[in-house]
């Protein structure tokens, strides 16, 4: 069983919502989503996951284009 199915809460400081997604902390760090330092996995609620997606949209599109085949 994963962390989300066990009922993990959002890792963002001050948020007590249920987690929806879990990402590596290095992906979330530096995007403006306030997670504590020293975590390996960051669990994000729906609102913070949406915020993370908006903050990293350009980077993810660039990475996707870099690895796509024509």
Biotite code that builds the C-alpha atoms (Angstrom):
import biotite.structure as struc

atoms = struc.array([
    struc.Atom([0.000, 0.000, 0.000], chain_id="A", res_id=1, res_name="UNK", atom_name="CA", element="C"),
    struc.Atom([1.160, 3.476, -0.754], chain_id="A", res_id=2, res_name="UNK", atom_name="CA", element="C"),
    struc.Atom([1.321, 6.526, 1.446], chain_id="A", res_id=3, res_name="UNK", atom_name="CA", element="C"),
    struc.Atom([-1.796, 8.110, -0.049], chain_id="A", res_id=4, res_name="UNK", atom_name="CA", element="C"),
    struc.Atom([-3.973, 5.039, 0.469], chain_id="A", res_id=5, res_name="UNK", atom_name="CA", element="C"),
    struc.Atom([-2.872, 4.926, 4.118], chain_id="A", res_id=6, res_name="UNK", atom_name="CA", element="C"),
    struc.Atom([-4.379, 8.402, 4.655], chain_id="A", res_id=7, res_name="UNK", atom_name="CA", element="C"),
    struc.Atom([-1.279, 10.616, 4.603], chain_id="A", res_id=8, res_name="UNK", atom_name="CA", element="C"),
    struc.Atom([-1.822, 14.353, 5.057], chain_id="A", res_id=9, res_name="UNK", atom_name="CA", element="C"),
    struc.Atom([-0.400, 17.142, 2.893], chain_id="A", res_id=10, res_name="UNK", atom_name="CA", element="C"),
    struc.Atom([3.284, 17.900, 3.585], chain_id="A", res_id=11, res_name="UNK", atom_name="CA", element="C"),
    struc.Atom([2.910, 21.650, 3.046], chain_id="A", res_id=12, res_name="UNK", atom_name="CA", element="C"),
    struc.Atom([3.446, 23.665, 6.204], chain_id="A", res_id=13, res_name="UNK", atom_name="CA", element="C"),
    struc.Atom([0.118, 24.678, 7.732], chain_id="A", res_id=14, res_name="UNK", atom_name="CA", element="C"),
    struc.Atom([-2.068, 22.416, 5.542], chain_id="A", res_id=15, res_name="UNK", atom_name="CA", element="C"),
    struc.Atom([-4.077, 19.565, 7.072], chain_id="A", res_id=16, res_name="UNK", atom_name="CA", element="C"),
    struc.Atom([-5.876, 18.335, 3.942], chain_id="A", res_id=17, res_name="UNK", atom_name="CA", element="C"),
    struc.Atom([-5.693, 14.726, 2.791], chain_id="A", res_id=18, res_name="UNK", atom_name="CA", element="C"),
    struc.Atom([-2.925, 13.927, 0.323], chain_id="A", res_id=19, res_name="UNK", atom_name="CA", element="C"),
    struc.Atom([-3.756, 13.197, -3.312], chain_id="A", res_id=20, res_name="UNK", atom_name="CA", element="C"),
    struc.Atom([-0.313, 12.886, -4.944], chain_id="A", res_id=21, res_name="UNK", atom_name="CA", element="C"),
    struc.Atom([3.138, 12.019, -3.767], chain_id="A", res_id=22, res_name="UNK", atom_name="CA", element="C"),
    struc.Atom([6.221, 13.384, -5.523], chain_id="A", res_id=23, res_name="UNK", atom_name="CA", element="C"),
    struc.Atom([9.911, 13.377, -4.773], chain_id="A", res_id=24, res_name="UNK", atom_name="CA", element="C"),
    struc.Atom([10.785, 16.353, -2.609], chain_id="A", res_id=25, res_name="UNK", atom_name="CA", element="C"),
    struc.Atom([13.441, 17.508, -5.083], chain_id="A", res_id=26, res_name="UNK", atom_name="CA", element="C"),
    struc.Atom([10.725, 18.080, -7.725], chain_id="A", res_id=27, res_name="UNK", atom_name="CA", element="C"),
    struc.Atom([8.626, 20.167, -5.346], chain_id="A", res_id=28, res_name="UNK", atom_name="CA", element="C"),
    struc.Atom([11.485, 22.100, -3.729], chain_id="A", res_id=29, res_name="UNK", atom_name="CA", element="C"),
    struc.Atom([12.002, 25.545, -5.252], chain_id="A", res_id=30, res_name="UNK", atom_name="CA", element="C"),
    struc.Atom([8.553, 25.883, -6.828], chain_id="A", res_id=31, res_name="UNK", atom_name="CA", element="C"),
    struc.Atom([6.995, 28.072, -4.158], chain_id="A", res_id=32, res_name="UNK", atom_name="CA", element="C"),
    struc.Atom([5.119, 25.239, -2.472], chain_id="A", res_id=33, res_name="UNK", atom_name="CA", element="C"),
    struc.Atom([6.318, 25.383, 1.142], chain_id="A", res_id=34, res_name="UNK", atom_name="CA", element="C"),
    struc.Atom([7.444, 21.920, 2.207], chain_id="A", res_id=35, res_name="UNK", atom_name="CA", element="C"),
    struc.Atom([9.814, 21.343, 5.137], chain_id="A", res_id=36, res_name="UNK", atom_name="CA", element="C"),
    struc.Atom([13.452, 20.519, 4.325], chain_id="A", res_id=37, res_name="UNK", atom_name="CA", element="C"),
    struc.Atom([14.769, 17.004, 4.769], chain_id="A", res_id=38, res_name="UNK", atom_name="CA", element="C"),
    struc.Atom([11.843, 15.111, 3.243], chain_id="A", res_id=39, res_name="UNK", atom_name="CA", element="C"),
    struc.Atom([12.348, 12.391, 0.641], chain_id="A", res_id=40, res_name="UNK", atom_name="CA", element="C"),
    struc.Atom([8.710, 12.344, -0.488], chain_id="A", res_id=41, res_name="UNK", atom_name="CA", element="C"),
    struc.Atom([6.339, 15.285, -0.584], chain_id="A", res_id=42, res_name="UNK", atom_name="CA", element="C"),
    struc.Atom([2.644, 14.517, -0.294], chain_id="A", res_id=43, res_name="UNK", atom_name="CA", element="C"),
    struc.Atom([0.405, 17.173, -1.802], chain_id="A", res_id=44, res_name="UNK", atom_name="CA", element="C"),
    struc.Atom([-3.325, 17.812, -1.450], chain_id="A", res_id=45, res_name="UNK", atom_name="CA", element="C"),
    struc.Atom([-5.439, 18.697, -4.478], chain_id="A", res_id=46, res_name="UNK", atom_name="CA", element="C"),
    struc.Atom([-4.936, 22.460, -4.113], chain_id="A", res_id=47, res_name="UNK", atom_name="CA", element="C"),
    struc.Atom([-1.149, 22.309, -3.642], chain_id="A", res_id=48, res_name="UNK", atom_name="CA", element="C"),
    struc.Atom([-0.746, 19.753, -6.443], chain_id="A", res_id=49, res_name="UNK", atom_name="CA", element="C"),
    struc.Atom([-2.580, 22.155, -8.760], chain_id="A", res_id=50, res_name="UNK", atom_name="CA", element="C"),
    struc.Atom([-0.294, 24.978, -7.604], chain_id="A", res_id=51, res_name="UNK", atom_name="CA", element="C"),
    struc.Atom([2.789, 22.789, -8.257], chain_id="A", res_id=52, res_name="UNK", atom_name="CA", element="C"),
    struc.Atom([1.505, 21.874, -11.739], chain_id="A", res_id=53, res_name="UNK", atom_name="CA", element="C"),
    struc.Atom([1.047, 25.546, -12.657], chain_id="A", res_id=54, res_name="UNK", atom_name="CA", element="C"),
    struc.Atom([4.508, 26.450, -11.345], chain_id="A", res_id=55, res_name="UNK", atom_name="CA", element="C"),
    struc.Atom([6.262, 23.689, -13.319], chain_id="A", res_id=56, res_name="UNK", atom_name="CA", element="C"),
    struc.Atom([4.236, 23.661, -16.546], chain_id="A", res_id=57, res_name="UNK", atom_name="CA", element="C"),
    struc.Atom([6.958, 25.174, -18.746], chain_id="A", res_id=58, res_name="UNK", atom_name="CA", element="C"),
    struc.Atom([9.651, 22.907, -17.311], chain_id="A", res_id=59, res_name="UNK", atom_name="CA", element="C"),
    struc.Atom([7.551, 19.790, -17.792], chain_id="A", res_id=60, res_name="UNK", atom_name="CA", element="C"),
    struc.Atom([6.685, 20.756, -21.397], chain_id="A", res_id=61, res_name="UNK", atom_name="CA", element="C"),
    struc.Atom([10.361, 21.327, -22.178], chain_id="A", res_id=62, res_name="UNK", atom_name="CA", element="C"),
    struc.Atom([11.325, 17.986, -20.642], chain_id="A", res_id=63, res_name="UNK", atom_name="CA", element="C"),
    struc.Atom([8.553, 16.198, -22.530], chain_id="A", res_id=64, res_name="UNK", atom_name="CA", element="C"),
    struc.Atom([9.649, 17.725, -25.849], chain_id="A", res_id=65, res_name="UNK", atom_name="CA", element="C"),
    struc.Atom([13.246, 16.794, -25.164], chain_id="A", res_id=66, res_name="UNK", atom_name="CA", element="C"),
    struc.Atom([12.430, 13.100, -24.902], chain_id="A", res_id=67, res_name="UNK", atom_name="CA", element="C"),
    struc.Atom([9.692, 12.805, -27.533], chain_id="A", res_id=68, res_name="UNK", atom_name="CA", element="C"),
    struc.Atom([10.338, 11.124, -30.831], chain_id="A", res_id=69, res_name="UNK", atom_name="CA", element="C"),
    struc.Atom([9.229, 12.520, -34.141], chain_id="A", res_id=70, res_name="UNK", atom_name="CA", element="C"),
])
